[in-house]
Amino acid sequence: MADSFLLPEHLKGIAKIYVDRSMVDVPLTAKVTERLPDLPVEVVDPDNFPHGELEGKQSLYLKEYKGKFLRFCPGTRYYHCCGYRIIHIGEGCPMACSYCILQAYFQDNVLKIWANQEDLFSELGKAFSADMGTRYRVGTGEFTDSLALESVTGYSRDLIDFLGDYPNVCLELKSKIIDLSWMDVVKRTDRVLPAWSLNAPFVNEHEEFGVSTLKERLEAARTCAQAGFRVCLHFDPIIRFDGWREGYAEIIDMIFDYVKPEQIAYFSLGSFRHMPHLKPIIEKNFPDTTYIFDEFITGNDNKMRLLRPLRLRQFKFIVDRLRSHGMDKQLYFCMESTENWQDIFGYTPKDLGGLGKHLMKRAFGD
């Protein structure tokens, strides 16, 4: 496999592999080191991890994780959360998007992957089998990109194979990368939701680095839809820039050249928002970025949010454009107020039976 494996461009910045001493002999370590035979491997003790050794270069750390693998989305009670459950498989991302919140969480250039998959599957199995009548909408794209490391870890493939025995679980794979190598282990196409984050072409070109192109992502979405999957799409964050109307109109119209509305399970919309301390990090990492100097106020969740009139102006334009293509109940806001739902959609999550319940039905095709 090592001879035929072609390392994707977005992973060529990885300079070294670190492995917890307790994870040396697990299957994931064997798989990763086989696929990356030219990288040096160092066995480490977690308490003495050599932070900063590579002076800014990326490393891949195969770690024994001792926390909870199944988590709730870190939403807030002030705005409507989608009720998504996170399967925590690792931390960090090899791509570089200027707006990414992970910059505020992880600043050491260490891509962490939880190598103790047996522990992960044991925890998930106990949770999902406790009551097979309880349904779960889960995903892995919260603290990392679901597919960015798939070519070297096969993590999504392993997870899909495991979840094939749990028809009460629907898994979303959210990414900005194209990797469909997991498709051939899927037992039920109605229990896996391939998902891609999209944005206006200007944002893709100026604020997203190391990612697949918009055309490539939409081609992958079409491939999945033609194979019987329903896909998920996400505009998050929506950003204000000169010409944003034309930019979002272009990507919206482009979407429907590749997929039909009925092939989309759901489509989230989220305005750019950030913790106050993310701004100086963005300024340092992306000095040419200007949208962070827009008109922001502090929201109820203590995050900086675009002034409501400006935010609603963007939401209305985008929702109207999506509706003109036949979209309706697939659309939802990520972390917005009841008032904003009413003003833009003409209804609230309560009218849908609650956002979490509504999206659960969308995910399972009810």
Secondary structure, 3 states (H helix, E strand, C coil): CCCCCCCCHHHCCEEEEEEEHHHCCCHHHHHHHHHCCCCCEEEECHHHCCCCCCCCCEEEEEECCCCCCEEECCCCCCCCCCCCEEECCEECCCCEECCCCHHHHCCCCEEEEECCHHHHHHHHHHHHHCCCCCCEEEECCCCCCCCCCHHHHCHHHHHHHHHCCCCCEEEEEEECCCCCCCHHHCCCHHHEEEEEEECCHHHHHHHEECCCCHHHHHHHHHHHHHCCCCEEEEEEEECCCCCHHHHHHHHHHHHCCCCCHHHEEEEEEEECEECCCHHHHHHHHCCCCCHHHCCEEECCCCCEEECHHHHHHHHHHHHHHHHHCCCCCCEEECCCCHHHHHHHHCCCHHHHCCHHHHHHHHHHCC
